[in-house]
Amino acid sequence: MPPLPRQHKRSTWYFEVPLLVAGYFAFGLIRAAVDRGEPAATSNALHVQRLEQILHIAIEQPLNHAMLAHPVAIHLTGYFYRLSVLAVPAVLIWLYIARRTHYNHLRTVLVVTMVLDLPLVWLYPEAPPRFAQPGIVDYMATYDILFGAQSRIPRPGVNLLAAMPSMHVAWTTWCGYAVWSTLRDRAPRAARSAWLYPLLTAFVVLVTGHHYVLDILAGMALVAIAIGLTRWATRHAHRSRARDDRQ
């Protein structure tokens, strides 16, 4: 895959930070606003369960039950689930400080990923396994991991019925892509190891009953589409600028 043209225009942090923070909160509010209710979300979850059974990938309940004998592992997965999203601002800060030539492209990929998620949440609301699949133990609520007991209570600004696609997996896949794409030439081994992060996240959201396998695949696909769209838009902008310069 040929490298993208370098982007020399640098954004200023005191514009970037408020815009990104406001964008994140707007993302959450829009997600909450498109909540179409429990009946539709549960119905879609049942469709996903049946499709996974047909595809022989319905592994959520076996993984969830296998963890019951390991309370320490339960707490570790719970803490990981709660804290994993902190990697996104950490990676953004690292890119801004240490990899400025990559920052604009990767920040745009993240924003496009989140924008693409919004119509999907409205078109296909889905209850997570911990709500819709009998027998799944909701570890976060049962063990009250980092205020997990509150995670089943509807509250303003939160959509509990938006499991498709998995944004936890999408965000950590973006983190993996960001680290891999910036380090693959200088430190290929470290770059490859970055992909372990979204894989571990996928395991965690499965065992904790937050997502189905298909939610995970959809989250990864969302990032892949965002990467493709961003690369296309960047190349198109550079070609247009080059034509204007020749005229």
N, C-alpha and C positions, 0 to 999 in steps of 0.2 A: 504494500500500500504506500504510494508516494506521500511524502510529508506535506503538510499544509504550508502555504506561504506564511512566513513569520508575521506576526501582528505587532507592530512597533508602537502603536498608540496605547499609552498607558492611562488607565483610569485612576482616579485619586481616591484613596481609601475613605475619606470623609464623605464622598458621594456613594461609594460602593456599599459601605456597611449599613447606613440607614435604608438604602434601597433594598438590599438583600433581606434585612430584618423585616421590613414592611412587606416585602414579597412573601416571606415565609408565613407571616401571620395572615396575610390575605389569602394565601393558599389554604390554610386551615379553616378560615371562615367560609370560603367558597365551598370547600368539601362538606362542611357542616350544613350549609344552606341547601345543598342538593340531596340531602338525606330523603329518600323516598319511602321510608318506613320499614318496619320489621317484616310484614308479610312478603313484600317483593324481595327483600334481601334473603329471607329464609328460603323462599322458593328457588332463587338462583343458586343458593348454597346446595340445595338438594340436587339440582341439575349437575353441579360440579362434582358432587359425591358420586353420582351415578356414572358420569363420564370417566372419572378416575377408576372406578371399579371395572369398567369396560376396558380401559387401557392398562389395567393391572399396576397402577401407581398409587393406589389408596393406602399410603403408609402412615398417615397421620396418627391414627389410633394406636397401632403397634408401637410406634416410637414414643408416643406420649405415655403409654402404660409401662414401657420398659424403663422409664426414668423414675417410676414410683419407688423403686428399691434404693434409690441413690439421692437422698435429701440434699447432700452437699452439691451434687451436680444440678439439682433443681434450682437451688439458690444461685449458682453460678450462671446458669442460662437466663434466669430472671434478671440478674444484674446486667448481663450482657445485652439483653433485649432493651432494657430501659436506657442504657448508656451508649448504645452503639451509634445512635444518631449524632452524638457529639463529635464523631469522626468527621462529619461533613464540614462544620466550621473549621475544625483543625486542619483539614486538607486544604480548604480555601485559603486560610492564613499562610500555610506553608507555600502554596503556589504563588501567592501574592508577593511573599518576601523572597523566596528562593528560586522560583521558576516563572518569572514574570512574562517571558515570551509565550508560555503555555496558558497563562491565567485566563485571558479573555475567551479563548476557545472553550476551555473546560468549564468555566462559569456559565457560558451560554448553553452548553450541553446540559448542565444541571437545571437551568431554568426551563429549557425546552422539555426536559423529562417531566418536570412538575406540571407544566401547562398541558402536556398531552394526557396526564393522569385525570384531569378534571372532567372532561366529557365522558371518560370511561366510567368513573364513579357514578355519574348521573345515569348513564345508559345501562349499566350493569351493577347495581348495588348488590353486595354479597355479605351475608353474615359469616364471621369467622367460625372455624370448627368449634371453638370453645362455647359458642352460642348455639350452633345449629346441628352439631353432631353428638348424639347421645353417647355417653361413656367417656368423652374427653374431659380430663381433669384440667381446670383452669388454675395452673400453678401460681400465676401472679396474684390472683385473688385469694386462693386457698391459703397461701403462705404470707400474704400481704407484703410482697417484695417491693420495696420502694413505693409504698402507698398503692400497691396493686389491688387492694380491696376496693378502691374507688374506681377501678378500671371497668367495672360492669355497670356503673351508674351513669345514665345519660346526663350530659352537662353542656352548657352553651359552648359553641365553638369547636365541638368534637363530634365527629361522625364515627360511631362504633360499628357501622354496617358498611364499611368501605374496604373490604379485604382484597378486592380484585381491582388492580394488581397490587402486589405487596410493595408498598413504598419503602419499607425497611430494607427489603432486598434491592430495590431500585437505587436507593441512596448509597448503600454499601457497594453495589456494583459500580456506581459512578466513582466512588472512592478508589476501588480497585483499578478501574480504567485510568483514572487521573494519575495514580502513582505509576502504573505500568507504562503509560504513554510518555511520561517524563523521564523515567529512569531506564528504559529498555536498552538504550545505547550505552549509557555509562555504567550501569549496574544491572545487567540482565537477570541475575539470580534474584536480587531483591525485587526487581520489577515483576518477575513471575510469581514470587511469594505473595504479592499484593492481592492476587486473585483468591487466596485462601480466606480472606476477610468476608467477601460475599458468600462464599460456600459455607463458612461457619455460621453466618447469619441465617442462611437458608435452613440449616439444621436446627438452629435455635427457634425460629418461628414455627417450624413444624412440630417440634417436641412440646412447645408451650401452648399449642392449639390456637395460634394466631392466624395461621394461613394454611391453605392447601398447596399441594405441589403445583397445581396449575396457576395459582396466584404468584408463586415464585417465578415460574417460567415467564409469566406475563410481565413481571417487574423487570426481569433481565432483558426481555424483548423491548420493553419501553425505552431502556437506556440505549440499546443498539439502534433503534429507530431515531432517537434524539441525536446520536452521534452522526448517523447518516445524513439527517436533515441539516445539522449544523455544518458539516463538511461541505455539503452541496451549496448551502447559502454563502459560506465563506468563499468558496471558489468562484461562484457566480459574481459576488461582489468584486473580487479581484479582477476578473475578466472584464467586467463593466468599467472598472476604474482604468484598466490598461487601455481599453478602447477610447475612453475619454481623453487619456493622456496623448494618444496618437493623433487625435483630431485637432 
